[in-house]
Amino acid sequence: MSYREKENKIINFLQDFGCATQEQLNKLFGNNIDFRYILETGNVSKKKNIYVHKLKVIDNKMILALDVLCKYKGRYKYFHTNFEPIYITFLTNKNLLYHIIVTDKNNEKGVLKLVKNIDISMPDADKLILLFEDSEMYSRIECKKEYLYCTYPPVQIV
């Protein structure tokens, strides 16, 4: 990459995704990132260890979804943001499309209905990664697609 190309990609990434931790950015883009330059552009601010695009706010669910994406580093071809509750969609090297779905106590019942009727309620995916705040919801999931159930914080597979 040419000089500052990596940093400009990170600024564009933050514009699309809104926020990310420094650790996530290092995992996704590699080390040797000039974070001072990123902050000096005026497009990004830093709150503790989270970098936020100037037009966005810290979205804790996006941070959780990015934690999952980082676990798949090296196993995906591409990824993009999506609309809540699907935070990130990515295509693996094996051509499997995943949706990362993040809930909180306010929308977990709605997400349960959504995944039950997944064929008509959301764009097609081969597999789902579902993040719930606790393990209580696991027994209530009815889903026709393969899924991975995770709890947070921190993100753990159940």
C-alpha positions, -999 to +999 in steps of 0.1 A: +000+000+000+012+035-007+019+061+019-013+068+040-034+044+019-040+022+050-050+051+072-074+065+045-090+030+042-095+030+080-112+065+078-135+051+051-141+020+072-151+041+102-174+062+080-192+031+070-192+012+103-192+041+126-168+030+152-142+003+161-116-003+188-080+001+182-075-036+186-101-044+160-086-019+135-052-036+141-066-070+135-085-060+104-059-037+088-026-049+103-002-032+126+018+000+119-012+022+116-006+059+122-035+066+145-022+102+150-027+109+113-062+094+115-071+117+144-054+148+128-077+146+097-106+158+118-128+130+105-123+107+135-122+111+172-111+088+200-130+080+231-110+057+254-098+030+230-127+034+205-123+054+173-155+070+160-163+088+128-173+124+133-208+118+120-214+087+141-218+077+177-203+047+196-225+018+188-218-010+213-236-036+191-213-027+162-183-032+184-196-066+194-202-075+157-167-064+148-153-086+176-170-116+158-157-105+124-122-103+138-125-139+149-130-148+112-100-128+100-084-147+071-115-167+065-136-142+046-134-126+011-153-095+019-177-079+044-201-050+046-224-033+071-261-041+070-292-028+087-301-035+123-304-062+137-280-076+110-249-056+117-224-072+094-227-096+065-196-114+052-187-140+026-162-167+036-135-182+015-158-212+011-185-190-004-208-191+026-227-160+034-230-151+071-251-125+089-239-113+123-271-104+143-267-085+176-296-081+201-301-064+234-329-068+259-351-043+240-352-062+207-344-098+215-381-110+212-383-093+178-351-110+167-365-143+178-396-137+155-373-126+127-351-157+127-381-180+130-394-165+098-360-159+083-370-170+047-394-140+044-380-116+069-344-109+059-319-112+030-307-148+024-277-161+042-262-196+046-255-192+083-263-168+112-242-157+141-266-146+169-254-125+198-276-123+229-268-108+262-272-140+280-278-177+275-314-177+285-327-171+249-309-201+234-338-225+242-363-201+226-347-199+192-365-215+163-346-212+131-344-230+098-308-218+091-277-230+108-266-206+135-240-200+160-252-187+194-230-163+213-234-144+245-218-111+255-199-093+271-174-106+263-184-125+232-185-162+239-199-191+219-225-211+238 
